[in-house]
Amino acid sequence: MPGRALRHPLGRLALTAIAPVAWGSTYYVTREYLPGDAALWGGVFRALPAGLILLLICRRLPRGSWWWKSLVLGTLNIGAFFALVYAVAQLLPSSIAATTMAVSAGVLMLLAWPLLGERPKRWPLIGAALGFLGVAIMVFDGQSKISMLGILLSLTAMGISSLGFILAKKWSSGQPIVDTTAWQLVAGGLLLLPFAWLIQGPPPALDRQAVLGFGYLSVVATAIAFLAWFSGLRHLPSGTVGLLGLLNPVAGVILGTLLAAESLGIQSLGGMALVLCGVLLGLLANRAQPRISLRDRVHAATP
């Protein structure tokens, strides 16, 4: 039954949405429960256990070109991205950190055009524009002092991961999702390991709170979330997946407000409403497009 449900478009959307919601929680968990001076080790502790768990499940190593593809994708999607996100979570409030990452919705659409031939459609673009407007309103609401270094690092993380996601979709066709996700996570964690040791010294001592925090980030916000995200990228248009990414800031804002007592004014609420409207507009427009059956395509192609 679950497999049949996930073959339905709504099931795929729901599965993919797990990723941005889980990622929206990473900023709160990192800021509240993890050491603040271990960005590189934080990336290692998040990526490597998740990758090894998935590797034990798939029990397959890369073959052929997937050795170097795993290194490229592991760098873009995992290694550099995790280190940057860890640093961003220490520099920005949870709500702001999650919100700035939502710009990836439009970047995914734009990169998918030249790299995958997926031309952006009007309504998803309008939805993304509404989302960006909402993001800007939420970031610059005047409720708290904003670290511009944090904003810059957040946009950098968003840019490199968006490129990595598009390349993963382009290269992963025909490969099991668990396999490619495991290879990226292991490669990214191993790439970070020597830099973490050289720059930050031996791994930091972790108390019970930090162990639980990294456990959550590794299993839920990494292994499960990346499986859901890459599954969505395989079966849905990149623009649709990008719009779902706008749920990241909504989750971050809600958690930051409810759990970390971060301020949330009327302006932020209005920005959040625009983000949600952008997501719904793009998804409903995508769902409203007529679906052409295989039989109709055969008849259309018959002279």
N, C-alpha and C positions, 0 to 999 in steps of 0.2 A: 503493500500500500504506500509506504513512504516514497518508493521509487516512482510510482505512478503519479503521486502528488507533485513531485519535483519536475516531472515532465510537463506539467501545466505551467503556463507563463506566470501566473500568480505565485505558484510554488517556487519558481526560480527567483522571482523578485524577493519573496520572503527569505529564501535562503541567502541570497546575496546581501540583503539588508543586515544580516547578522554581523557582517564584517565592520561596516562603519559605526554601528552602535557599540560594538566591542571596542573598536579603536577610540571612540569618544571617551571611553572610561579609562584609557591608559594614562591620560594626563593627570586625572585625579589620583589614581593609584600611585603613579610615579612621584607626584609632588608630596603626597601625604605619607607614604609608607617606605619609600626607597631612599638610599643615601644620595645626597645631592651632588657629590663630587666624583661620581664614577660613571660618566656617560658611556665610555667605551666598554667597561665591564658590564654595564647595564644591558648594552646591546648583545654582548656574548651570552649573558645569563638568560636573556629572552629568546634568542634565536637558536642556539645550539641544542638545548634540551628539546625544544619543539621539533627541530629537524630530526634529531635522533629517534624521537618517539615515532614520527611518521616513517622514518627509514626502517624501523623495526616492523612496521605494519606492511610496507610495500616489499621489503627484502630485495631491492634491486638497486644496483649502482648505475651511474650514467654510462652511456655507450656512445662512441663516435663523437660527433660535434657537441653532444650534450655536456661533455667535460668543460669546454670553454664557455658554452652558453650558460651553464650553471654558475660559473664564476662571474660572468657579466651580470646576470640577473640577480645573483646573490649580493653583488656589490650595490646595485641600484636599488633593489627592492628591500634588502635586508640590512647589510652591513652599514653602509653610509646612512641609510634612512633611519635605522634604529638609533644610531648614535646621535644624529641630529634631533630626533624626536625626544630622546631622553634629555638632551640639553635644553630644548625648547620648553619641556614640561617644568624645568626648574626656573626658567626665566619669565614665564608668562602664567597668568591665572589659567585654570583648566578651561574655562569657557572661551577665553581668547585664543589659547593654543589650538583648541579643536576647531574654532571658527575659521582661522586663517587657512587651515588645511583644506577647507571646502572649495578653495579656488581650483583644486584639481579636477572638479567636475567639468569646467570649460576646457582645461588643458587636455584632458583625455579626449574630448570631442575634437579639438583642433589637431592633435597628433594622430588620431585615428584616420583623418582624411588622407594625408600623404602616405602614411605607413601601411594602412590597411584598406584604403579605398572606401572607407565609410564616411560618406559626405554628411556633414551636420544638417539636420532637418530643422525647419523653422520653429516649431513649438518647443522641442527640447532646448534649442538655443535661447528662446525667450525665457523658458524656465530657468536655464542656467544664469541668464542675466538678472532675473529676479532674485535668484539665490545669492549672486555676487553682491547685489545691492543690500540684501539683508545682512550678509557677512560684514560689509563695510559699516552698516549702522550698528551692528553688535560690537565690532572692534572699537570704534571710535565713539562710544557712548559717554565718555567722560567720567565713568564710574570709578576707574582705577588708573594708575599710572602705567603706561605701556612701554615695555622695553623694545626699542627699535631693533636691537640685536636679536632679540627673540623672534620678532616678526620676520627679519631677514633670514634667519636660520630656518624658520618654519616654511617660508616660501621656497627656499632651496630644497628642503626635504620634499616638499610637494612636487617640485619640478622633476627631480631625479626619479622619484617613485612613479610618477605618471609615465615617463619614458619607459621605465622598467616594466610597468603593467602592459603597455602597448606591445613591447617586444615579447613579453611572455605570451600574450594572446597570439601574436604572429608566429612564434616558434613552437608553441606547445600542441598544435593540432595533431591528433593521433596518439599523443602520449598520455598515459594515465595521470590525472590531476594530483593524486597523492604522491606519485613518483616525482614529478617536476617540482611540487611544493617542497617536498623533503630535501631534494638536491639543492634548491635555492637557500633554504634555511641553514643547512649544514655548511654550504659554501660561504654564506654571509657570516655565520658565527666563527668559522675557522679563519676567515680573512681578518676579522676584528681582533682575534685573540692576540697575535704578536704586537699589534699597535697598542692594545690595552695594557699589556705587560710592560712594554718599553716606555710608554708615556705616563701611565698611572701606577706602575709598580705592581706588586702582587695583588691578587684579588682581595677586595675589602671583606672584612668580617661581617657576616650577616646575622642579625638577630631574628627571632621567630617571626616578627612582623614583616621584615624584608623577605624572608624565605617564602612566606605565604603570598606576598605581593608579586614576587617574581614567578611563583607557581601559577598564579592567575594570569599574568601577562603571557607566560610561555604557552600554557595549555589553551586558555580560552581566547585571549586577544591575539594570539599568533597562530598556533596550529589549526584551531577550528576556524578562526576568522579568515586566514589566508586560503584555506580550502574552500570556504564559502565564496570568497572574492574571486578566486581564479575560476571556480565553477561558473560564476556569473559572467565573467569575461568571455568564457568559451561559448556560452549559450545565448547571451544577450548582446545587443549592440553596445559599443563602448560608451556612446552618449547616455544610454539608459543607466549603465553601471555608474557612470560619473555622477549622474543626478542622485542616485542612491547614496553616493558618497557625501552628499549634503546633510545626511542624517548624522554624520560625525559631529558637527558642531552642536546640533540640537541635543544630542546625548551628553556632550561635554558641558554645555551650559546648564542643563538640568541637574547633572551630578554636582557640578561646582556650586550651584545655588543651594541644593538640598543638603549636601553632605559637607561642603567646605565653607558654607556661610558666605560665599562670594555674592557681591551685590548684583541685583538684576532689576534694572529700572524699566520704565515704560518704553524707552527707546529700544532697549535690548529685546523686550517682548515683541515689539513691532518688527524688529529685524528677524527674530525667530519665525514669526508668522510669514514673512516674505520668503524665507528659506523653505518652509514647508509648502507654501503655495507654488514655489518654483519646482519643487520635487513632484508634487501632485500634477501640475500642469504638464510637465514633460512626460510623466509616466502614463497619464490618461490619454494624451495625444498619441503616444506610441501604441497604446492598447487599442485606440479607436481606429487605427489604420486597418483597412480590409486585408484579410489573410487570403492568399491565393492557394488553393489546394493543389496537390500534385497532379490530379486529373486535369484541372483547368490549365496548368502549365503545359501538360502534354498536348492537350487540344490546341492551345495557342501556338505551339511550336510545329503543329502538323500543317503542311502546306495544303 
